[in-house]
Amino acid sequence: MKKWVVLLTCSLLMGLTTAALAQDNASLEERVRLLEKAIGGIEAGNSWWDRIQISGLVEVEAYYQDADQADDSSDVDLAAVELAVDARIVDHLDGHVLFKWEDDDLFVDEGFITLTGTHAFPAYLIAGRQYLPFGRFDTHFITDPNTLVLGETNEGSVVAGYRIGGGLVDISVGAFNGKIEEAGEDSHVDGFVAGVTAQPFEGLTLGASYISNLASSDALSEMITDRTGDGEIDPVEDFVGGWSAFVTFEFHDRFRLIGEYVAALEDFEAGEVYIDTDPDDRKPAAWNAEFGVMIVEDLELALRYGGSDDGADFLPEKQYGAVINWGVFSCTNLALEYLHDEYEDDVEETDTVTAQLAIEF
């Protein structure tokens, strides 16, 4: 398509240039020079199609689940579709939009503007809907780790950061208006997030982060109860902050170790989270550890052990399993995963086998 647009543009420019030069009795050499200049301007990347990059993801999944306290279940379906559009506006100014289809809903998952500094001043500013810099959530698996379920937060926000040592250290802070408010308070930008990531040497990445309102995470916000019975999610008496720490270590070009911990800093009051009749205060925490090895090129085996505290039936108290990832073709991955989950107070115990075919473009 781009080739035809360039050829059509060149044809129009040739016609206009020839008419103008004929009127001025210009030489053939001058016409050629002007035409080459026009073509060079197109190839130099000044056109809009040269400043936009489109990418995407399609995931198809099939699963079978054996549950102790419920009926067994199985299904095969389209799991997710993503379409990302990235645009370079001018130097140091970019735009990003991510459209996502999931659970039969089509929505804008991300949409933000990024301002970046110079090499001498490597600062950046990201404004719009984005995933806050709280937690890392690395995984080899199809199923999200407990840490992601507890802590991942997508919000409209402003995040500013600064990179030190060519990106060896990244420090960021941000502000947002969370999904869950404090009782008696109006809706304001009163949530804060901060994080630091470091790469002390090749293969090792570690970091820590803080969020002032853990209840506003995507999944936990849906666990805040309706204590007044008005059909709405109620506020919490006080914001409960959260913290996260992670480490990812890759070595010998074959092995990858992942560890992460996410937890609330204080207790949620009894009845604020999970169920309104819960008599206990809750201080949820989650952890995830994985070890992956590249058996041969494009074939990876990984093991997981994770769990949670005060997770009720929201997070498994114990989780372990394995996954095989096979790069069948370029940008194509076939994964087969087994996970065993055990929930608090023996409420439920499940064994799940999931297969996923995913392509990126």
C-alpha positions as CSV (number, residue, x, y, z in Angstrom):
1,M,0.0,0.0,0.0
2,K,2.8,2.4,0.9
3,K,4.5,1.7,-2.4
4,W,1.4,2.7,-4.4
5,V,0.9,5.8,-2.3
6,V,4.5,6.8,-2.9
7,L,4.2,6.2,-6.7
8,L,0.9,8.2,-6.9
9,T,2.5,11.0,-4.9
10,C,5.5,11.0,-7.2
11,S,3.3,11.1,-10.3
12,L,1.4,14.1,-9.1
13,L,4.6,15.9,-8.1
14,M,6.1,15.1,-11.5
15,G,3.1,16.6,-13.3
16,L,3.0,19.7,-11.2
17,T,6.8,20.2,-11.4
18,T,6.9,19.7,-15.1
19,A,4.1,22.2,-15.7
20,A,5.8,24.8,-13.6
21,L,9.2,24.3,-15.1
22,A,7.9,24.3,-18.7
23,Q,6.3,27.6,-18.1
24,D,9.7,28.9,-16.9
25,N,11.6,27.2,-19.7
26,A,13.6,25.3,-17.0
27,S,16.1,22.7,-18.1
28,L,15.6,18.9,-17.9
29,E,18.4,18.7,-15.3
30,E,16.4,21.1,-13.1
31,R,13.2,19.1,-13.4
32,V,15.1,15.9,-12.4
33,R,16.7,17.7,-9.4
34,L,13.4,18.9,-8.1
35,L,11.7,15.5,-8.6
36,E,14.5,13.8,-6.7
37,K,14.2,16.3,-3.9
38,A,10.4,15.6,-3.7
39,I,10.9,11.8,-3.6
40,G,13.6,12.2,-1.0
41,G,11.2,14.1,1.3
42,I,8.8,11.2,1.2
43,E,11.4,8.6,1.9
44,A,12.8,10.7,4.8
45,G,10.0,9.6,7.1
46,N,8.0,12.9,7.1
47,S,4.7,11.2,6.1
48,W,2.1,10.2,8.7
49,W,2.4,6.5,7.9
50,D,6.1,6.6,8.8
51,R,5.3,7.9,12.3
52,I,2.7,5.3,13.3
53,Q,3.3,1.7,14.4
54,I,0.5,-0.8,14.8
55,S,0.9,-4.0,16.7
56,G,-1.4,-6.6,18.2
57,L,-2.1,-9.8,20.1
58,V,-4.6,-12.6,19.7
59,E,-5.0,-15.4,22.3
60,V,-7.1,-18.5,22.1
61,E,-7.5,-20.7,25.2
62,A,-8.9,-24.1,26.1
63,Y,-9.1,-25.4,29.7
64,Y,-10.4,-28.2,31.9
65,Q,-10.9,-27.6,35.7
66,D,-11.5,-30.3,38.3
67,A,-12.9,-28.7,41.5
68,D,-13.6,-30.3,44.8
69,Q,-16.5,-28.2,45.9
70,A,-18.1,-27.5,42.5
71,D,-18.8,-29.1,39.2
72,D,-16.0,-29.8,36.8
73,S,-15.9,-27.4,33.8
74,S,-14.2,-26.9,30.5
75,D,-14.3,-24.5,27.6
76,V,-12.5,-23.2,24.5
77,D,-12.8,-19.6,23.3
78,L,-11.1,-16.5,22.2
79,A,-9.5,-15.2,25.4
80,A,-8.2,-11.7,24.4
81,V,-7.5,-9.5,21.5
82,E,-5.2,-6.4,21.7
83,L,-4.5,-3.7,19.1
84,A,-1.9,-1.1,19.9
85,V,-1.3,2.2,18.0
86,D,1.9,4.1,18.8
87,A,2.6,7.5,17.2
88,R,5.7,9.6,17.1
89,I,4.3,13.2,17.1
90,V,7.6,15.1,17.2
91,D,10.9,14.4,18.9
92,H,10.4,13.7,22.6
93,L,6.6,13.5,22.2
94,D,4.7,10.2,21.6
95,G,1.1,8.9,21.8
96,H,-0.1,5.4,22.7
97,V,-3.5,3.8,22.5
98,L,-4.3,0.1,23.3
99,F,-7.7,-1.3,22.4
100,K,-8.6,-4.5,24.1
101,W,-11.3,-7.1,23.8
102,E,-11.8,-9.4,26.8
103,D,-14.7,-11.0,28.5
104,D,-17.0,-10.0,25.6
105,D,-16.2,-6.3,26.2
106,L,-14.3,-3.9,23.8
107,F,-12.6,-1.0,25.6
108,V,-9.6,1.3,25.6
109,D,-7.2,-0.3,28.0
110,E,-4.5,2.3,27.7
111,G,-4.3,5.8,26.3
112,F,-1.5,8.2,27.2
113,I,0.9,10.8,26.0
114,T,4.6,10.5,26.8
115,L,7.1,13.4,27.0
116,T,10.7,12.3,27.2
117,G,13.8,14.4,28.0
118,T,17.2,14.6,26.4
119,H,20.2,12.4,26.9
120,A,21.6,15.0,29.3
121,F,18.3,15.2,31.2
122,P,16.6,11.7,31.0
123,A,13.3,12.6,32.6
124,Y,9.9,11.5,31.3
125,L,6.2,12.3,31.9
126,I,3.3,10.0,31.1
127,A,-0.2,11.4,31.3
128,G,-3.4,9.4,30.6
129,R,-4.9,6.0,31.4
130,Q,-2.1,3.6,32.2
131,Y,-0.9,0.8,34.5
132,L,0.6,2.4,37.5
133,P,4.2,1.7,38.3
134,F,3.3,-0.6,41.3
135,G,4.5,-4.1,41.1
136,R,6.4,-5.9,38.3
137,F,4.2,-9.1,37.7
138,D,6.7,-11.0,35.6
139,T,5.6,-14.5,34.7
140,H,6.2,-17.4,32.4
141,F,2.6,-18.7,32.8
142,I,-0.8,-18.2,31.1
143,T,-2.6,-17.6,34.4
144,D,-1.8,-14.3,36.1
145,P,0.2,-14.7,39.4
146,N,-1.4,-13.8,42.7
147,T,0.7,-10.7,43.0
148,L,-0.8,-9.3,39.8
149,V,-4.4,-10.1,40.9
150,L,-3.8,-8.3,44.2
151,G,-1.9,-5.3,43.0
152,E,-2.3,-4.5,39.3
153,T,-3.9,-1.0,39.0
154,N,-5.0,0.7,35.7
155,E,-6.0,4.3,36.3
156,G,-6.1,7.7,34.7
157,S,-3.0,9.3,36.2
158,V,0.1,11.4,35.7
159,V,3.5,9.7,36.3
160,A,6.9,11.4,36.3
161,G,10.2,9.6,36.3
162,Y,13.9,10.0,35.9
163,R,16.5,7.5,34.6
164,I,20.0,7.3,36.0
165,G,23.0,5.8,34.4
166,G,21.5,5.2,31.0
167,G,18.5,3.4,32.5
168,L,20.3,1.4,35.2
169,V,18.0,3.0,37.8
170,D,14.5,4.3,37.1
171,I,12.7,6.3,39.7
172,S,9.0,7.2,39.2
173,V,6.2,8.9,41.2
174,G,2.6,9.5,40.2
175,A,-0.8,10.7,41.3
176,F,-4.3,9.3,40.5
177,N,-7.9,9.3,41.6
178,G,-8.7,5.7,42.7
179,K,-11.8,3.6,42.2
180,I,-12.3,3.4,46.0
181,E,-12.7,6.6,48.1
182,E,-12.5,7.2,51.9
183,A,-15.7,7.5,53.7
184,G,-17.0,11.0,53.9
185,E,-14.5,12.3,51.4
186,D,-15.2,13.8,47.9
187,S,-13.7,12.3,44.7
188,H,-10.3,13.9,44.3
189,V,-6.8,13.1,43.0
190,D,-5.7,11.8,46.3
191,G,-3.9,8.5,45.4
192,F,-0.1,8.4,45.1
193,V,2.3,5.8,43.8
194,A,6.1,5.6,43.8
195,G,8.6,3.0,42.5
196,V,12.3,2.4,41.9
197,T,13.8,-0.2,39.5
198,A,17.5,-1.0,39.3
199,Q,19.7,-3.2,37.1
200,P,23.0,-3.4,39.1
201,F,24.5,-5.8,36.5
202,E,23.4,-7.6,33.4
203,G,20.7,-10.1,33.9
204,L,19.5,-8.9,37.3
205,T,16.6,-6.5,37.7
206,L,15.1,-5.6,41.1
207,G,12.8,-3.0,42.5
208,A,10.3,-1.9,45.1
209,S,7.1,0.3,44.9
210,Y,4.4,1.9,47.1
211,I,0.8,2.7,46.5
212,S,-1.3,4.8,48.9
213,N,-4.7,3.1,48.0
214,L,-4.3,-0.6,47.5
215,A,-8.1,-1.0,47.4
216,S,-8.2,0.7,44.0
217,S,-6.3,-2.2,42.3
218,D,-8.4,-3.6,39.4
219,A,-9.4,-6.8,41.1
220,L,-9.4,-5.9,44.8
221,S,-11.6,-2.9,44.2
222,E,-14.4,-5.4,43.1
223,M,-14.0,-7.1,46.5
224,I,-14.9,-4.0,48.5
225,T,-18.3,-4.8,50.0
226,D,-21.7,-3.1,50.0
227,R,-22.1,-2.7,53.7
228,T,-25.0,-0.2,53.5
229,G,-27.1,-2.4,51.2
230,D,-27.6,0.3,48.6
231,G,-26.3,-1.8,45.7
232,E,-23.1,0.3,45.4
233,I,-19.5,-0.4,46.4
234,D,-18.9,1.4,49.7
235,P,-15.9,3.6,50.5
236,V,-13.4,2.4,53.1
237,E,-12.9,4.1,56.4
238,D,-9.3,4.8,55.7
239,F,-7.0,4.3,52.7
240,V,-4.9,1.2,53.1
241,G,-1.5,1.5,51.4
242,G,0.4,-1.4,49.8
243,W,4.0,-2.2,49.0
244,S,5.8,-4.5,46.5
245,A,9.2,-5.9,46.0
246,F,10.5,-8.0,43.1
247,V,13.6,-9.6,41.6
248,T,14.2,-11.1,38.2
249,F,17.5,-12.9,37.5
250,E,18.5,-14.3,34.1
251,F,21.8,-16.3,33.8
252,H,23.7,-18.5,31.3
253,D,21.2,-17.4,28.6
254,R,18.9,-20.3,29.7
255,F,17.7,-19.8,33.2
256,R,15.3,-17.2,34.6
257,L,14.3,-16.8,38.2
258,I,11.3,-14.6,39.3
259,G,10.3,-13.6,42.8
260,E,7.8,-11.0,43.9
261,Y,5.8,-10.0,47.1
262,V,2.8,-7.7,47.3
263,A,1.0,-6.8,50.5
264,A,-1.2,-4.3,52.3
265,L,0.6,-2.2,54.9
266,E,-2.4,-2.1,57.3
267,D,-5.6,-4.0,58.0
268,F,-8.9,-3.5,56.2
269,E,-11.6,-3.2,58.8
270,A,-13.9,-6.2,59.4
271,G,-16.5,-6.4,56.7
272,E,-14.8,-3.9,54.3
273,V,-13.4,-6.6,51.9
274,Y,-14.7,-9.9,50.6
275,I,-18.0,-10.2,52.5
276,D,-19.7,-7.6,54.7
277,T,-20.3,-10.2,57.5
278,D,-16.6,-11.1,57.8
279,P,-15.8,-10.7,61.5
280,D,-12.0,-10.4,61.0
281,D,-9.8,-7.6,59.9
282,R,-8.0,-8.4,56.7
283,K,-4.4,-7.7,55.6
284,P,-4.1,-9.4,52.2
285,A,-0.6,-10.4,50.9
286,A,0.5,-12.4,47.9
287,W,3.7,-13.9,46.6
288,N,4.9,-15.6,43.5
289,A,8.2,-17.5,42.7
290,E,9.0,-19.0,39.3
291,F,11.9,-20.8,37.7
292,G,12.2,-21.1,34.0
293,V,14.7,-23.0,31.8
294,M,15.2,-22.9,28.0
295,I,15.5,-26.6,27.2
296,V,16.3,-26.0,23.6
297,E,15.8,-23.1,21.3
298,D,12.1,-22.0,21.4
299,L,11.1,-24.5,24.0
300,E,10.9,-23.4,27.7
301,L,9.8,-25.2,30.9
302,A,8.8,-23.2,34.0
303,L,7.7,-24.0,37.5
304,R,5.6,-21.8,39.9
305,Y,5.0,-21.7,43.6
306,G,2.9,-19.0,45.0
307,G,0.3,-18.2,47.7
308,S,-1.4,-15.6,49.8
309,D,-2.4,-14.6,53.3
310,D,-5.9,-13.2,54.2
311,G,-7.0,-14.0,50.6
312,A,-10.3,-15.8,51.5
313,D,-11.7,-17.2,48.3
314,F,-10.3,-14.2,46.4
315,L,-6.7,-15.6,46.2
316,P,-5.5,-19.2,46.6
317,E,-3.6,-19.7,49.8
318,K,-1.3,-22.1,48.0
319,Q,-0.6,-22.4,44.2
320,Y,1.9,-24.5,42.3
321,G,2.2,-25.8,38.8
322,A,4.2,-26.0,35.6
323,V,4.0,-24.6,32.0
324,I,5.7,-25.4,28.7
325,N,6.1,-22.6,26.1
326,W,6.9,-23.5,22.6
327,G,7.7,-20.9,19.9
328,V,6.0,-22.8,17.1
329,F,6.6,-20.1,14.5
330,S,7.9,-16.5,14.5
331,C,5.7,-14.4,16.9
332,T,3.6,-17.6,17.6
333,N,3.5,-19.3,21.0
334,L,1.8,-22.5,22.1
335,A,1.6,-23.0,25.9
336,L,0.4,-25.9,28.0
337,E,-0.1,-25.1,31.8
338,Y,-1.1,-27.1,34.9
339,L,-2.0,-25.3,38.1
340,H,-3.1,-26.6,41.5
341,D,-4.9,-24.1,43.8
342,E,-5.8,-24.4,47.5
343,Y,-8.0,-21.8,49.2
344,E,-8.2,-20.6,52.8
345,D,-10.0,-22.9,55.3
346,D,-10.3,-25.6,52.7
347,V,-13.1,-23.7,50.9
348,E,-12.0,-25.0,47.5
349,E,-9.3,-27.0,45.9
350,T,-8.9,-27.0,42.1
351,D,-6.7,-28.6,39.4
352,T,-6.7,-26.7,36.0
353,V,-5.1,-27.6,32.7
354,T,-5.0,-24.7,30.2
355,A,-3.7,-24.6,26.6
356,Q,-3.1,-21.3,24.8
357,L,-2.2,-20.4,21.2
358,A,-1.1,-16.8,20.9
359,I,0.2,-14.7,18.0
360,E,1.8,-11.2,18.0
361,F,2.0,-8.9,15.0
